[in-house]
Amino acid sequence: MTTTTVAEVMAELATLEDPRAREVNERHGDDHGVNLSLLRALAKRLKTQQDLARQLWETGDTAARLLAILICRPKAFERAELDGMLREARTPKVHDWLVNYVVKKNPHSEELRLAWFADPDPVVASAGWALTTERVAKQPAGLDLAGLLDVIEAEMKDAPDRLQWAMNHCLAQIGIEHAEHRARAIDIGERLEVLKDYPTPRNCTSPFAPIWIGEMVRRQHDR
């Protein structure tokens, strides 16, 4: 399917539209009705096509952008291009996939992490925090973990939802991965009570940092 056109792909996405899926997705802020398993199957069939990915992204359609993320070549994007894409990615799923599937694999990820971390737009800043959380887990050398906890302690309670969620994830990751900061991370979580009452399905771990940290540390010890 190397000669597939944008029009052909958009037509196929239209056939995959499911009103029930759209209803569920819209409750989470995502304006599309394509089952993600079907979307991934389409991406697998299309394989990597960077030019097509760029064209799909330009449509502005959420399902098309998710597909674009799946068929793009993450290392092929320039820093400015990714910065612009992130600022356009206003739905949660597109934002999340762009950061996790593309930016994290791009050679400019660290520059973007630093630029986004302090951005006045809380949605953009949340991407900076997501990339920081990745480093907390995998490449903590050079990070000021105590300083991150200072910022979380001072700002997380009143942060907008998307930014608050990203900061809370970073708090939990510091507590999980770095035993020397664990007691303070748990204490911050207990005092701020962010996501303490978040509805959590059975057999899932609560995003409330003290519970999240305790459960993940327990699993590490049980291995």
Contacts in CASP RR format, 6 or more apart in sequence:
PFRMAT RR
TARGET T0000
AUTHOR 0000-0000-0000
METHOD contacts of the structure
MODEL  1
MTTTTVAEVMAELATLEDPRAREVNERHGDDHGVNLSLLRALAKRLKTQQ
DLARQLWETGDTAARLLAILICRPKAFERAELDGMLREARTPKVHDWLVN
YVVKKNPHSEELRLAWFADPDPVVASAGWALTTERVAKQPAGLDLAGLLD
VIEAEMKDAPDRLQWAMNHCLAQIGIEHAEHRARAIDIGERLEVLKDYPT
PRNCTSPFAPIWIGEMVRRQHDR
1 45 0 8 1.000
1 46 0 8 1.000
1 47 0 8 1.000
2 49 0 8 1.000
4 46 0 8 1.000
4 49 0 8 1.000
4 52 0 8 1.000
6 52 0 8 1.000
6 55 0 8 1.000
6 56 0 8 1.000
6 59 0 8 1.000
6 64 0 8 1.000
9 42 0 8 1.000
9 46 0 8 1.000
9 52 0 8 1.000
9 56 0 8 1.000
9 64 0 8 1.000
9 67 0 8 1.000
10 59 0 8 1.000
10 61 0 8 1.000
10 64 0 8 1.000
12 42 0 8 1.000
13 34 0 8 1.000
13 42 0 8 1.000
13 61 0 8 1.000
13 63 0 8 1.000
13 64 0 8 1.000
13 67 0 8 1.000
16 33 0 8 1.000
16 34 0 8 1.000
16 35 0 8 1.000
16 38 0 8 1.000
16 39 0 8 1.000
16 42 0 8 1.000
16 63 0 8 1.000
17 33 0 8 1.000
17 34 0 8 1.000
17 63 0 8 1.000
18 33 0 8 1.000
18 34 0 8 1.000
18 35 0 8 1.000
19 33 0 8 1.000
21 32 0 8 1.000
21 33 0 8 1.000
21 34 0 8 1.000
21 35 0 8 1.000
22 31 0 8 1.000
22 32 0 8 1.000
22 33 0 8 1.000
25 31 0 8 1.000
25 32 0 8 1.000
25 33 0 8 1.000
25 93 0 8 1.000
28 92 0 8 1.000
28 93 0 8 1.000
29 91 0 8 1.000
29 92 0 8 1.000
30 62 0 8 1.000
30 91 0 8 1.000
30 92 0 8 1.000
30 93 0 8 1.000
30 94 0 8 1.000
31 62 0 8 1.000
31 91 0 8 1.000
32 61 0 8 1.000
32 62 0 8 1.000
32 63 0 8 1.000
32 66 0 8 1.000
32 91 0 8 1.000
32 93 0 8 1.000
33 63 0 8 1.000
34 63 0 8 1.000
34 66 0 8 1.000
36 66 0 8 1.000
39 63 0 8 1.000
39 66 0 8 1.000
39 67 0 8 1.000
39 70 0 8 1.000
40 70 0 8 1.000
42 67 0 8 1.000
43 67 0 8 1.000
43 70 0 8 1.000
43 71 0 8 1.000
46 52 0 8 1.000
46 67 0 8 1.000
46 71 0 8 1.000
47 71 0 8 1.000
48 71 0 8 1.000
48 72 0 8 1.000
48 73 0 8 1.000
49 71 0 8 1.000
50 72 0 8 1.000
50 73 0 8 1.000
50 76 0 8 1.000
52 68 0 8 1.000
52 71 0 8 1.000
53 67 0 8 1.000
53 68 0 8 1.000
53 69 0 8 1.000
53 71 0 8 1.000
53 72 0 8 1.000
53 73 0 8 1.000
54 68 0 8 1.000
54 72 0 8 1.000
56 64 0 8 1.000
56 65 0 8 1.000
56 67 0 8 1.000
56 68 0 8 1.000
56 71 0 8 1.000
57 64 0 8 1.000
57 65 0 8 1.000
57 68 0 8 1.000
57 85 0 8 1.000
59 65 0 8 1.000
60 88 0 8 1.000
62 91 0 8 1.000
62 93 0 8 1.000
62 94 0 8 1.000
65 89 0 8 1.000
65 94 0 8 1.000
66 93 0 8 1.000
66 94 0 8 1.000
66 97 0 8 1.000
69 94 0 8 1.000
69 97 0 8 1.000
69 98 0 8 1.000
69 101 0 8 1.000
69 102 0 8 1.000
70 97 0 8 1.000
70 101 0 8 1.000
72 102 0 8 1.000
74 101 0 8 1.000
74 102 0 8 1.000
74 103 0 8 1.000
74 105 0 8 1.000
74 106 0 8 1.000
75 105 0 8 1.000
75 106 0 8 1.000
75 107 0 8 1.000
77 85 0 8 1.000
77 102 0 8 1.000
77 106 0 8 1.000
77 108 0 8 1.000
78 108 0 8 1.000
79 108 0 8 1.000
79 111 0 8 1.000
79 112 0 8 1.000
82 98 0 8 1.000
82 102 0 8 1.000
82 103 0 8 1.000
82 106 0 8 1.000
82 108 0 8 1.000
82 112 0 8 1.000
83 112 0 8 1.000
83 115 0 8 1.000
83 116 0 8 1.000
85 98 0 8 1.000
86 95 0 8 1.000
86 98 0 8 1.000
86 99 0 8 1.000
86 103 0 8 1.000
86 112 0 8 1.000
86 116 0 8 1.000
86 124 0 8 1.000
86 127 0 8 1.000
87 121 0 8 1.000
87 124 0 8 1.000
89 95 0 8 1.000
89 98 0 8 1.000
90 123 0 8 1.000
92 162 0 8 1.000
95 123 0 8 1.000
95 126 0 8 1.000
95 127 0 8 1.000
95 162 0 8 1.000
99 127 0 8 1.000
99 130 0 8 1.000
99 131 0 8 1.000
100 130 0 8 1.000
103 109 0 8 1.000
103 112 0 8 1.000
103 127 0 8 1.000
103 131 0 8 1.000
104 131 0 8 1.000
104 134 0 8 1.000
106 112 0 8 1.000
109 131 0 8 1.000
110 131 0 8 1.000
112 127 0 8 1.000
112 128 0 8 1.000
112 131 0 8 1.000
113 128 0 8 1.000
113 131 0 8 1.000
113 132 0 8 1.000
113 135 0 8 1.000
116 124 0 8 1.000
116 125 0 8 1.000
116 127 0 8 1.000
116 128 0 8 1.000
116 131 0 8 1.000
117 125 0 8 1.000
117 128 0 8 1.000
117 129 0 8 1.000
117 131 0 8 1.000
117 132 0 8 1.000
118 125 0 8 1.000
119 125 0 8 1.000
119 128 0 8 1.000
122 159 0 8 1.000
122 160 0 8 1.000
122 162 0 8 1.000
122 163 0 8 1.000
123 160 0 8 1.000
123 162 0 8 1.000
123 163 0 8 1.000
125 163 0 8 1.000
125 166 0 8 1.000
126 162 0 8 1.000
126 163 0 8 1.000
126 165 0 8 1.000
126 166 0 8 1.000
127 166 0 8 1.000
128 166 0 8 1.000
129 163 0 8 1.000
129 166 0 8 1.000
129 167 0 8 1.000
129 169 0 8 1.000
129 170 0 8 1.000
130 166 0 8 1.000
130 169 0 8 1.000
132 143 0 8 1.000
132 148 0 8 1.000
132 170 0 8 1.000
133 166 0 8 1.000
133 169 0 8 1.000
133 170 0 8 1.000
133 173 0 8 1.000
135 143 0 8 1.000
136 143 0 8 1.000
136 145 0 8 1.000
136 148 0 8 1.000
136 170 0 8 1.000
136 173 0 8 1.000
136 174 0 8 1.000
136 177 0 8 1.000
136 178 0 8 1.000
137 173 0 8 1.000
137 176 0 8 1.000
137 177 0 8 1.000
140 177 0 8 1.000
140 178 0 8 1.000
145 174 0 8 1.000
145 178 0 8 1.000
145 181 0 8 1.000
146 181 0 8 1.000
148 170 0 8 1.000
148 174 0 8 1.000
149 171 0 8 1.000
149 174 0 8 1.000
149 181 0 8 1.000
149 184 0 8 1.000
149 185 0 8 1.000
149 188 0 8 1.000
151 167 0 8 1.000
152 167 0 8 1.000
152 168 0 8 1.000
152 170 0 8 1.000
152 171 0 8 1.000
152 188 0 8 1.000
153 188 0 8 1.000
153 192 0 8 1.000
155 167 0 8 1.000
156 164 0 8 1.000
156 167 0 8 1.000
156 168 0 8 1.000
156 171 0 8 1.000
156 188 0 8 1.000
156 192 0 8 1.000
156 194 0 8 1.000
157 192 0 8 1.000
157 194 0 8 1.000
159 167 0 8 1.000
164 194 0 8 1.000
165 195 0 8 1.000
165 207 0 8 1.000
168 194 0 8 1.000
168 195 0 8 1.000
168 207 0 8 1.000
168 209 0 8 1.000
169 207 0 8 1.000
171 185 0 8 1.000
171 188 0 8 1.000
171 189 0 8 1.000
171 209 0 8 1.000
172 185 0 8 1.000
172 207 0 8 1.000
172 209 0 8 1.000
172 212 0 8 1.000
172 213 0 8 1.000
172 216 0 8 1.000
174 181 0 8 1.000
174 185 0 8 1.000
175 181 0 8 1.000
175 182 0 8 1.000
175 185 0 8 1.000
175 186 0 8 1.000
175 209 0 8 1.000
175 213 0 8 1.000
175 217 0 8 1.000
176 182 0 8 1.000
176 212 0 8 1.000
176 213 0 8 1.000
176 214 0 8 1.000
176 216 0 8 1.000
176 217 0 8 1.000
176 220 0 8 1.000
182 213 0 8 1.000
182 217 0 8 1.000
185 209 0 8 1.000
185 213 0 8 1.000
186 209 0 8 1.000
186 210 0 8 1.000
186 213 0 8 1.000
186 214 0 8 1.000
188 209 0 8 1.000
189 208 0 8 1.000
189 209 0 8 1.000
189 210 0 8 1.000
190 210 0 8 1.000
193 208 0 8 1.000
194 208 0 8 1.000
194 209 0 8 1.000
195 206 0 8 1.000
195 207 0 8 1.000
195 208 0 8 1.000
195 209 0 8 1.000
196 208 0 8 1.000
198 206 0 8 1.000
198 207 0 8 1.000
198 208 0 8 1.000
200 206 0 8 1.000
200 207 0 8 1.000
205 211 0 8 1.000
205 212 0 8 1.000
205 215 0 8 1.000
205 216 0 8 1.000
206 212 0 8 1.000
206 215 0 8 1.000
END
